[in-house]
Amino acid sequence: MNWVIFTILAAFFQNLRTSLQKKLNKNLSLVASAYVRFAFALPFAFLLFFIFHNLDVVPEVLNQTNFIFYTFLGSILQVTFTITLLYLFRFSNFVVGTSLSKTEVIQIAIFEYILLKDKLNLFGIIGIIVATIGVIVITIKDVKLFLKNFFSKVTLIGLGAGLLLGLSVVYFRAAALSLENFSSNFDKALTTVFFALIIQTTTVTAYLLIFEKSEFKKFYDNKFEICLTGLAGFLATLSWFFAFTLIQASFVRAVGQIEIFFSYISSKYLFKENITFIEIMGILIFITGATLLLLTK
């Protein structure tokens, strides 16, 4: 059950990164704030990668076309997901879209079956569906608003965001598993994180240079928070990817929704936000689904 431990660690560090980014959003643009998760995680990935490997490994990895192809696809899809999610926030009823983006776990299970031939048993399928419903209930917050705006543009955007994230996760897992020359799952995960961050940092840097060059000046003013965000982001991504090498990504992402518990601790004690009855019900539904999942493994 090592995958459960690393999934919980991933969820914890992801929530820490999100909480830090929430503060950065006050000083940076949304894209610049998102950029921090890639660019300032890269130095930590670089350092750890070359602690475990020497330079001879780089050309060896670059010669593995499947790895490069899957990593490139996963990286671009994740960046596109981030931009799509940011676009959702422009709508007054964005909560509908963000709720439906949580269908990523179900979509991951489908894509893993199509692309990687990974199958789930009946309890696994039920567990994923129940856990996803729980997460959607938690994120809805306003049921009337959700039902009123269900048949709208944001519904398609939200489902599209889930599609992008789901595909990125499956391709990242495929990339890590394609590194057959690496005997250690940790090495596979670390290598995938390192090369993915290079691609993502390059892509978003180009965007900022073209459209938001002034944001670079703000990074120095927030250097402490940015470094912490980068470290938390790196630890979260490495934990996710390591868990992906141990078991199907649909299990990892479903159990990883435990991040919601960490986010509620942050909301209550850091941001002084109240928890509603419907959110508590959603948490209970999620626990039921997650328990079913764990029983299958």
C-alpha positions in Angstrom: 0.0 0.0 0.0 3.0 2.3 -0.6 1.0 4.1 -3.3 -1.6 5.2 -0.7 1.2 6.9 1.4 2.6 8.7 -1.6 -0.8 9.7 -2.8 -1.6 11.3 0.6 1.8 13.0 0.5 1.1 14.3 -3.0 -2.3 15.6 -1.9 -0.8 17.3 1.1 2.0 19.1 -0.8 -0.5 20.0 -3.6 -2.8 21.7 -1.1 0.2 23.5 0.4 1.2 24.7 -3.1 -2.4 25.8 -3.8 -2.6 27.7 -0.5 0.7 29.5 -1.2 -0.5 30.3 -4.8 -3.7 31.7 -3.4 -1.6 34.3 -1.6 0.5 34.9 -4.7 -2.6 35.5 -6.8 -2.9 38.9 -5.0 0.4 40.0 -6.3 0.8 38.2 -9.6 -1.4 37.5 -12.6 -3.1 34.2 -12.8 -0.8 32.8 -15.5 2.3 34.1 -13.7 1.1 32.5 -10.5 0.6 29.2 -12.3 4.0 29.6 -13.9 5.6 29.4 -10.4 4.4 25.8 -10.1 6.6 24.9 -13.1 9.5 27.2 -13.2 10.4 27.3 -9.6 9.9 23.6 -9.1 12.5 22.9 -11.9 15.6 23.8 -9.8 14.7 21.2 -7.2 14.0 18.6 -9.9 17.4 19.5 -11.5 19.3 19.2 -8.3 17.7 15.8 -7.3 18.0 14.4 -10.8 21.7 15.0 -11.0 22.2 13.7 -7.4 20.9 10.4 -8.6 22.2 10.5 -12.2 25.2 11.7 -14.2 25.1 13.5 -17.6 25.4 10.3 -19.5 21.8 9.5 -18.6 20.4 12.5 -20.5 21.2 11.4 -24.1 20.0 7.9 -23.1 16.6 9.3 -22.1 16.4 11.6 -25.1 16.9 8.6 -27.4 13.7 7.0 -26.0 11.2 8.3 -28.5 8.1 6.9 -26.6 9.2 8.6 -23.4 9.7 12.0 -25.1 6.5 11.7 -27.0 4.4 10.8 -24.0 6.1 13.4 -21.7 5.6 16.1 -24.3 1.9 15.3 -24.7 1.4 15.1 -21.0 3.2 18.4 -20.4 1.3 20.4 -23.1 -2.0 18.9 -22.0 -1.4 19.9 -18.4 -0.4 23.5 -19.4 -3.5 23.6 -21.6 -5.6 22.4 -18.6 -4.2 25.1 -16.4 -5.1 27.8 -19.0 -8.6 26.3 -19.5 -9.2 26.3 -15.7 -8.0 30.0 -15.6 -10.4 30.8 -18.5 -13.3 29.2 -16.4 -12.7 31.8 -13.7 -13.8 34.6 -16.1 -17.4 33.3 -15.9 -19.6 34.3 -13.0 -20.9 30.7 -12.8 -17.5 29.1 -13.1 -18.2 26.9 -10.1 -20.3 24.7 -12.4 -17.3 24.1 -14.7 -14.8 23.6 -11.9 -17.2 21.0 -10.4 -17.5 19.0 -13.6 -13.7 19.2 -14.1 -13.6 16.8 -11.2 -14.8 14.1 -13.5 -11.1 13.7 -14.5 -10.9 10.5 -12.4 -13.6 8.8 -14.4 -12.0 10.0 -17.6 -8.6 8.7 -16.5 -10.1 5.2 -15.9 -11.5 5.3 -19.4 -8.3 6.5 -21.0 -6.1 4.1 -19.1 -8.3 1.2 -20.5 -8.1 2.6 -24.0 -4.4 3.6 -24.1 -2.7 1.3 -21.5 -5.2 -1.6 -21.4 -5.6 -1.2 -17.6 -8.8 -2.7 -16.3 -10.9 -2.1 -13.2 -13.1 -4.5 -11.4 -16.7 -3.7 -10.5 -15.9 -2.4 -7.0 -13.1 -0.2 -8.4 -15.5 1.3 -11.0 -18.2 1.9 -8.3 -15.6 3.4 -5.9 -14.3 5.9 -8.5 -17.8 7.0 -9.5 -19.0 7.4 -5.8 -15.8 9.3 -4.9 -16.1 11.6 -7.9 -19.8 12.3 -7.0 -18.6 13.2 -3.5 -16.0 15.6 -4.8 -18.5 17.3 -7.2 -21.0 17.7 -4.3 -18.2 19.3 -2.2 -17.3 21.8 -4.9 -20.8 22.7 -5.9 -21.5 24.8 -2.8 -24.7 26.3 -4.3 -27.0 23.6 -5.7 -29.5 26.1 -7.2 -26.7 27.9 -9.1 -25.3 24.5 -10.3 -28.7 23.3 -11.7 -29.6 26.6 -13.2 -26.3 26.8 -15.2 -25.8 23.1 -15.9 -26.8 23.4 -19.6 -24.4 26.2 -20.4 -21.0 26.9 -21.9 -19.2 26.4 -18.7 -20.4 22.8 -18.5 -18.5 22.0 -21.7 -15.5 23.9 -20.6 -15.5 22.1 -17.3 -15.8 18.7 -18.9 -13.1 19.7 -21.3 -10.8 20.7 -18.4 -11.3 17.3 -16.9 -10.5 15.7 -20.3 -7.3 17.6 -20.6 -6.2 16.8 -17.0 -7.2 13.1 -17.4 -5.2 12.7 -20.6 -2.2 14.4 -19.2 -2.1 12.1 -16.2 -2.4 9.0 -18.4 0.4 10.2 -20.7 2.6 11.0 -17.8 2.1 7.5 -16.4 2.8 6.0 -19.9 6.0 8.1 -20.0 7.2 6.9 -16.7 6.4 3.2 -17.4 8.2 3.4 -20.8 11.5 3.9 -19.1 12.2 0.2 -19.0 16.0 0.7 -18.6 15.4 2.2 -15.2 15.0 -0.5 -12.5 13.7 1.9 -9.8 10.2 3.3 -9.9 11.5 6.4 -8.1 14.1 7.0 -10.9 11.3 6.6 -13.5 9.1 9.2 -11.7 12.0 11.6 -11.1 13.1 11.5 -14.7 9.6 12.1 -15.9 9.1 15.1 -13.6 12.4 16.6 -14.6 11.8 16.5 -18.4 8.1 17.5 -18.0 9.1 20.6 -16.0 11.6 21.6 -18.7 8.9 21.4 -21.4 6.3 23.2 -19.2 8.7 25.9 -18.0 9.8 26.6 -21.6 6.3 26.8 -22.9 4.9 29.2 -20.2 8.1 31.3 -20.2 7.4 31.9 -23.9 3.8 33.0 -23.1 4.9 35.4 -20.4 7.6 36.9 -22.6 5.1 37.6 -25.3 2.0 38.7 -23.3 3.0 39.5 -19.7 6.6 40.4 -19.6 6.1 42.8 -16.7 5.2 39.9 -14.4 8.9 38.8 -14.3 9.7 41.9 -12.2 7.3 40.8 -9.5 8.9 37.5 -8.9 11.8 39.0 -6.9 9.4 40.9 -4.6 7.7 37.6 -3.7 10.8 35.4 -3.7 10.3 33.7 -0.4 6.7 32.6 -1.1 7.7 31.7 -4.7 10.5 29.4 -3.6 8.2 27.7 -1.1 5.6 27.2 -3.8 8.1 25.8 -6.1 9.4 23.3 -3.5 5.8 22.2 -2.6 4.9 21.9 -6.2 8.0 19.7 -6.9 7.3 17.4 -4.0 3.6 17.1 -5.0 4.4 16.3 -8.6 7.2 13.8 -7.7 4.8 12.0 -5.2 2.0 11.9 -7.8 4.3 10.4 -10.5 5.9 7.9 -8.1 2.4 6.7 -7.1 1.5 6.4 -10.9 4.4 3.9 -11.3 3.0 1.8 -8.5 -0.7 1.4 -9.5 -3.2 2.7 -12.0 -3.5 6.5 -12.1 -7.3 6.3 -11.6 -6.8 4.8 -8.2 -4.2 7.4 -7.3 -6.2 10.4 -8.4 -9.4 9.1 -6.8 -7.8 8.6 -3.4 -5.8 11.8 -4.0 -9.0 13.8 -3.8 -8.3 13.6 0.0 -6.6 17.0 -0.8 -10.1 18.4 -0.2 -9.7 17.6 3.5 -6.4 19.5 3.6 -8.0 22.4 1.7 -10.7 22.6 4.3 -8.1 22.8 7.1 -6.5 25.6 5.1 -9.9 27.3 4.5 -10.9 27.2 8.1 -7.6 28.0 9.9 -5.7 30.0 7.3 -8.4 31.8 5.3 -11.1 31.8 8.0 -13.7 30.3 5.6 -16.8 28.3 6.9 -17.7 24.8 5.9 -21.3 24.2 4.8 -23.6 21.2 5.4 -23.5 20.1 1.8 -19.7 20.1 1.8 -19.8 17.8 4.9 -22.2 15.5 3.0 -19.9 15.5 0.0 -17.0 14.5 2.2 -18.9 11.5 3.6 -19.8 10.4 0.0 -16.2 10.7 -1.0 -15.0 8.6 2.1 -17.5 5.9 1.0 -16.1 5.8 -2.5 -12.5 5.9 -1.4 -13.1 3.1 1.1 -14.5 0.9 -1.7 -11.4 1.7 -3.8 -9.0 0.7 -1.0 -10.9 -2.5 -0.4 -10.3 -3.6 -4.0 -6.6 -3.2 -3.5 
